[in-house]
Amino acid sequence: KTLLELPNNSGLENFSEESLIITDESLIAIHEANFGEKNYAFKIPFSLMSYQRIEFPKINFRITDASEVEDSLKFYAVNYLWKGDEAIFPVEDLISENWGIGITNKFGKDLERIVQFRINDAKIELTEKPPIYLKLEKKGRNWEGIVKLDNLGFLIITDKHPSTILGFVPFEE
């Protein structure tokens, strides 16, 4: 009964708000491409009658899904680069420059990792927690879903590329 149209933050065709998270007071829609100088997520009241832009950090490559928001207002997101999207995204990778790169991520153009964010007042920011790099296979995988399993790790799932895959990613020590 209620439709709320959101503007396209990146202006890229076929890129949109890919993730939707719930806080105690609202929904937050996160765009999948956040490599511009000013990036926003949309804070939406449960009535779906309006939205407010909130700052989102510059993060290269796609955000394809986000986990449930914890009591600490932290959540995790899948951050993914498929080598076929190289021309769309900037070359530099601010997260890798800060934390280094996963062992198997050094050898290819694909990148698959899980990063942690925190909702802080009127913005979302990266936390100081290092990313969790996924072990790359010969073909890149389009991880489209993530669920946090208590303190064990994550269930993640791909769409049809390269096939439907359900995986478990333990928390790293």
Secondary structure, 3 states (H helix, E strand, C coil): CCCCCCCCCCCCCCCCEEEEEECCCCEEEEECEECCCCEEEEEECCCCCCCEEEEECCEEEEEEEECCCCCCCEEEEEEEECHHHCCCCCCCCHHHHHHCCCCHHHCCCCEEEEEEEEEECCEEEECCCCCEECCCCCCCCCEEEEEEECCCEEEEEECCCCCCCEEEEECCC
